[in-house]
Amino acid sequence: MSDFLPLPPREPAGVNLSDWRRKAGTSALAGRRYDFEQQSSLPARATISLPALNELLAAEPVPLKPITSEILAAHYVQKSYRKGTLHIPVLQAVKLAIHEGEFVSIIGPSGCGKSTLLHLLATLDSPDAGEIHFDGYRIDNLATSGRDILRNRYFGMVFQFYHLLPELTMLENVLAPAMIGHSVLGYWRQRKQLRKRAVEMLELVGLGHRLKHKPRELSGGEMQRTAIARALVSGPRVLLADEPTGNLDKASGDEILSILRRLNREQNLTIVMVTHDGRIAAEADRTVTLVDGRVVAA
């Protein structure tokens, strides 16, 4: 892992969902408040604004612990599929909250609904009942254009089978979300900055020397690292990973997991990862277990 570059600083937290829906007031994360552990000069539980916080810290050192904000949530989500006349329930009243900065793994036996739940959180599919919320906004009922904006700018997606375009170089694959998210003129005006960002993301995952290579010239682990760079190029708030190590050998899988841990710990990137591997799941901050479409442990 010594060839991975230090993580660049992330953009400040915040989201403007007025791209597709206007809502009065500020983001759910605006005006963040803080918890303090009991001190001699403080009540057992106090809140304080950021300006006052700076003054307080200058006068007296206080252990600081941010109040976690719910960034992504499923509220009593149900999902079924039909095959002919057969009705197959997959998710049954699933309730799950993901807090900003968490690394959460979702685990369970094959067919329990892990990937279905991740796809619903990513708005790749719609629930039959219940709601999906992101940063305080309901998102499962967005129009197609709204979902596209959400996935292009705020969610990063990593899948088991990479989904790289074989005719493009690694750099071009990583640039693809930027090309999609901008108009032709907008991309042309920002092409130097966008290319610089894509190169930085490839260097971040240790592939700065592979910019002009195509997918057929890379190993499975290198292709998955490219997919992670592509997922990060837009500076997402949440990274959603569906079996990101499932198609890799142990050494390559451990490399991918190490990258995800660093992104979470050093950049406070929220990560939701589906896996069938208990060893991989144990590396997350919290493990959510699904059985027969229900959350049995969280």
WOLIN-V474079 format. One line per field, one symbol per residue. ss: DSSP state (H for helix, E for strand, L for the rest). burial: # if it has 16 or more other ideal C-beta (glycine too) atoms within 10 Angstrom, else .. A space follows every 50 residues. Layout:
BEGIN
ss = ???
burial = ???
END
This chain:
BEGIN
ss = LLLLLLLLLLLLLLLLHHHLLLLLLLLLLLLLLEEELLELLELLLLLLLH HHHHHHHHHLLLLEEELLLEEEEEEEEEEEEEELLEEEEEEEEEEEEEEL LLEEEEEELLLLLHHHHHHHHLLLLLLLEEEEEELLEELLLLLHHHHHHH HHHLEEEELLLLLLLLLLEHHHHHHHHHHHHLLHHHHHHHHHHHHHHHHH HHHHLLLLLLLLLEHHHLLHHHHHHHHHHHHHLLLLLEEEEELLLLLLLH HHHHHHHHHHHHHHHHHLLEEEEELLLHHHHLLLLEEEEEELLEEEEL
burial = ...#..#.....#.#.#.........###......#...........#.. ..#..#.....#......#######.###..........###.#.#.### ########...#############..#..#.######.##.#...##### ##########.#.#....#######.##..##...........##.#### ########.##..##..#..##############.#############.. .######.##.###..#.#######.#..##.##..####..#.#...
END
